[in-house]
Amino acid sequence: MNVRALITGGSRGIGAAIAETLALAGHPVVINYKANFAAAAEVKARIEARGGEAQLAQFDVADAAATRKVIEELLQDPRPIGIVVNNAGIARDAAFPSITEDEWKDVTRTTLDGFYHVTQPLIMPMVRRKWGRVINISSVSGVAGMRGQVNYSAAKAGLIGATKALSQELAKRNITVNAVAPGLIQTEMTRDVPLETVLPMIPMRRLGQSQEVADLVAFLASDKAAYITGQVIGINGGLI
């Protein structure tokens, strides 16, 4: 079933890899981005160069009105959006006493409010079709908690709770809801991570690759994963 797939935060890193991998699997993809048009356009061009179909959708997932407007426009296409990957997220790391209210709200609004703003209007169309895939990109921080990331850990843990609850509501409609919890993945977000300190903590002694996360997401989006729902799947090299 080559339904369309919407990937939030799809212009770079893990999101870009997911968009390209789902496109190669035959899904027309909608690449959401907040501001970096050039990066999103580059992902779109790579997909099209390999024979896939992609379109761009610019909106900030934390902005309820803007998100609703664009999704309503996307739903005008007769081809359903049957796969949604909630990947958009930001980090504002600091020791908890130093976290400002804005840093708390920026992180939680993007991850948690963004999940609601994007997913809620897409659920009833999935229910009517009795098929859908919701895949939420959480984090090892949301599973175990990480010092210096109270805001990020709270947001990602909240996403896990939402995953488990929504999976219960939708299972009988043949809609699966799962979370993927990456560890340290080689992206711009981990560019400044001190490898000499971090790698000894990872049993595999390396960072993960965006493509490895994308391959897991593509599996969860496929019919092969039809009996998997409500799960949090770690991809972290044995970190926890």
C-alpha positions as CSV (number, residue, x, y, z in Angstrom):
1,M,0.0,0.0,0.0
2,N,1.9,3.0,-1.3
3,V,0.2,5.7,0.8
4,R,1.9,9.0,1.4
5,A,4.2,9.5,4.3
6,L,4.6,12.8,6.2
7,I,8.0,13.2,8.0
8,T,8.3,16.2,10.3
9,G,11.8,17.7,10.6
10,G,12.7,16.0,7.4
11,S,15.3,18.3,6.0
12,R,18.4,16.9,7.6
13,G,19.8,14.1,9.8
14,I,17.6,11.3,10.8
15,G,14.5,12.9,9.3
16,A,16.1,13.3,5.9
17,A,17.3,9.6,6.0
18,I,13.8,8.5,6.9
19,A,12.2,10.5,4.0
20,E,14.7,9.1,1.5
21,T,14.2,5.5,2.7
22,L,10.4,5.7,2.7
23,A,10.5,7.2,-0.8
24,L,12.7,4.3,-2.0
25,A,10.1,1.9,-0.5
26,G,7.6,3.4,-2.9
27,H,5.8,6.0,-0.7
28,P,5.3,9.5,-2.0
29,V,6.8,11.6,0.9
30,V,5.9,14.9,2.3
31,I,9.0,16.6,3.8
32,N,8.2,19.0,6.6
33,Y,10.7,21.7,7.5
34,K,10.6,24.8,9.7
35,A,13.0,27.2,8.0
36,N,15.9,25.5,6.1
37,F,14.4,25.5,2.6
38,A,17.7,24.8,0.9
39,A,18.3,21.6,3.0
40,A,14.7,20.4,2.4
41,A,15.0,21.1,-1.3
42,E,18.2,19.1,-1.4
43,V,16.5,16.1,0.2
44,K,13.7,16.4,-2.3
45,A,16.1,16.5,-5.2
46,R,17.9,13.4,-4.0
47,I,14.6,11.5,-3.8
48,E,13.5,12.6,-7.3
49,A,16.9,11.7,-8.7
50,R,16.3,8.1,-7.6
51,G,12.8,8.0,-9.1
52,G,10.9,8.8,-6.0
53,E,8.2,11.4,-5.3
54,A,8.5,14.1,-2.8
55,Q,6.9,17.4,-1.9
56,L,7.9,20.1,0.7
57,A,5.7,21.4,3.5
58,Q,6.9,24.4,5.4
59,F,5.5,24.9,8.9
60,D,6.6,25.0,12.5
61,V,5.0,21.9,14.3
62,A,4.8,24.0,17.5
63,D,2.5,26.4,15.8
64,A,-1.0,24.9,15.9
65,A,-2.7,27.2,13.4
66,A,0.1,27.0,10.8
67,T,0.3,23.2,11.1
68,R,-3.5,22.8,10.8
69,K,-3.6,25.0,7.7
70,V,-0.9,23.1,5.8
71,I,-2.2,19.6,6.8
72,E,-5.7,20.6,5.6
73,E,-4.1,21.5,2.3
74,L,-2.2,18.3,2.1
75,L,-5.4,16.3,2.8
76,Q,-6.9,17.8,-0.4
77,D,-4.8,15.3,-2.3
78,P,-7.0,12.1,-2.9
79,R,-4.0,9.9,-1.9
80,P,-4.1,9.4,1.8
81,I,-1.4,10.2,4.3
82,G,-1.2,6.8,6.0
83,I,2.2,7.1,7.6
84,V,3.2,9.9,9.9
85,V,6.7,10.1,11.4
86,N,7.0,12.6,14.2
87,N,10.7,13.4,14.1
88,A,10.8,17.1,14.7
89,G,12.6,18.0,17.9
90,I,15.1,20.4,19.4
91,A,17.5,20.4,22.3
92,R,18.2,23.2,24.7
93,D,20.6,21.4,27.1
94,A,21.5,22.9,30.4
95,A,21.6,21.9,34.1
96,F,18.1,22.1,35.4
97,P,18.6,25.2,37.6
98,S,19.8,27.0,34.5
99,I,16.9,26.0,32.2
100,T,14.8,29.1,31.4
101,E,11.1,29.0,30.9
102,D,11.6,29.6,27.2
103,E,14.1,26.7,26.9
104,W,11.6,24.4,28.6
105,K,8.7,25.5,26.4
106,D,10.6,25.5,23.2
107,V,11.6,21.9,23.7
108,T,8.3,20.6,24.9
109,R,6.2,22.5,22.4
110,T,8.2,21.1,19.5
111,T,8.2,17.5,20.6
112,L,4.9,17.1,22.5
113,D,2.7,19.9,21.1
114,G,4.1,19.1,17.7
115,F,3.1,15.5,18.0
116,Y,-0.5,16.5,18.8
117,H,-0.7,19.3,16.1
118,V,0.5,17.0,13.3
119,T,-1.0,13.6,14.3
120,Q,-4.5,14.5,15.6
121,P,-5.9,15.7,12.3
122,L,-4.6,12.7,10.5
123,I,-6.0,10.0,12.8
124,M,-9.7,10.0,11.7
125,P,-8.8,9.6,8.0
126,M,-6.7,6.6,9.1
127,V,-9.6,5.2,11.2
128,R,-12.0,5.5,8.2
129,R,-9.5,3.6,6.0
130,K,-8.7,1.1,8.8
131,W,-4.9,1.4,8.1
132,G,-2.2,3.6,9.4
133,R,1.3,3.9,10.9
134,V,2.3,6.5,13.5
135,I,6.0,6.4,14.3
136,N,7.3,8.7,17.0
137,I,11.0,9.4,17.3
138,S,11.8,9.5,21.0
139,S,15.3,9.1,22.4
140,V,17.4,7.2,24.9
141,S,17.0,10.3,27.0
142,G,13.3,9.7,27.2
143,V,13.8,6.1,28.3
144,A,16.6,6.5,30.8
145,G,16.9,10.3,31.4
146,M,20.1,12.2,30.8
147,R,21.7,14.8,33.1
148,G,21.6,18.2,31.5
149,Q,18.5,17.3,29.5
150,V,15.6,17.5,31.9
151,N,13.5,19.4,29.4
152,Y,14.5,17.1,26.5
153,S,14.1,13.9,28.5
154,A,10.7,15.1,29.8
155,A,9.5,15.8,26.2
156,K,10.8,12.5,24.8
157,A,9.4,10.5,27.7
158,G,6.0,12.2,27.2
159,L,6.1,11.1,23.6
160,I,6.6,7.5,24.8
161,G,3.5,7.8,27.0
162,A,1.5,9.2,24.2
163,T,2.7,6.4,22.0
164,K,1.5,3.7,24.4
165,A,-1.9,5.3,25.1
166,L,-2.7,6.0,21.4
167,S,-1.7,2.5,20.4
168,Q,-4.4,1.2,22.7
169,E,-7.0,3.4,21.1
170,L,-6.2,2.6,17.5
171,A,-5.1,-1.1,17.6
172,K,-8.5,-2.5,16.6
173,R,-8.6,-0.1,13.6
174,N,-5.4,-1.7,12.2
175,I,-3.4,1.4,13.0
176,T,-0.1,0.8,14.7
177,V,1.6,3.4,16.9
178,N,5.3,2.8,17.9
179,A,8.2,4.8,19.2
180,V,11.8,4.6,18.1
181,A,14.4,5.6,20.7
182,P,17.8,6.4,19.2
183,G,20.9,6.6,21.2
184,L,23.8,8.7,20.0
185,I,23.4,9.0,16.2
186,Q,26.0,10.8,14.0
187,T,24.1,14.0,13.1
188,E,24.5,17.7,13.5
189,M,23.1,17.4,17.0
190,T,26.0,15.2,18.1
191,R,28.7,17.1,16.3
192,D,30.2,18.5,19.5
193,V,29.9,15.3,21.6
194,P,33.3,14.4,23.1
195,L,33.8,11.0,21.5
196,E,36.7,10.1,23.8
197,T,34.3,10.3,26.7
198,V,31.2,9.0,25.1
199,L,32.4,6.0,23.0
200,P,33.6,3.9,26.0
201,M,30.0,4.2,27.4
202,I,28.6,2.5,24.2
203,P,29.1,-1.3,24.1
204,M,29.4,-1.1,20.3
205,R,32.0,1.6,20.6
206,R,30.6,3.8,17.8
207,L,27.9,6.3,17.0
208,G,24.8,5.1,15.2
209,Q,24.0,6.2,11.6
210,S,20.9,8.0,10.5
211,Q,20.3,5.2,7.9
212,E,20.2,2.6,10.6
213,V,17.3,4.5,12.3
214,A,15.6,5.1,8.9
215,D,15.7,1.4,8.1
216,L,14.0,0.6,11.4
217,V,11.3,3.2,10.8
218,A,10.7,1.8,7.3
219,F,10.2,-1.6,8.7
220,L,7.7,-0.3,11.3
221,A,5.9,1.5,8.4
222,S,5.6,-1.7,6.4
223,D,3.0,-4.5,6.5
224,K,5.7,-6.7,7.9
225,A,5.3,-4.9,11.2
226,A,1.5,-5.1,11.3
227,Y,1.4,-6.9,14.7
228,I,3.8,-4.5,16.4
229,T,2.2,-1.7,18.3
230,G,2.7,0.3,21.5
231,Q,6.4,-0.6,21.5
232,V,9.4,1.5,22.2
233,I,12.3,0.2,20.2
234,G,15.8,1.3,21.2
235,I,18.5,1.7,18.6
236,N,21.5,2.6,20.7
237,G,24.4,0.2,20.3
238,G,23.6,-1.4,23.7
239,L,23.9,1.9,25.6
240,I,21.0,0.9,27.8
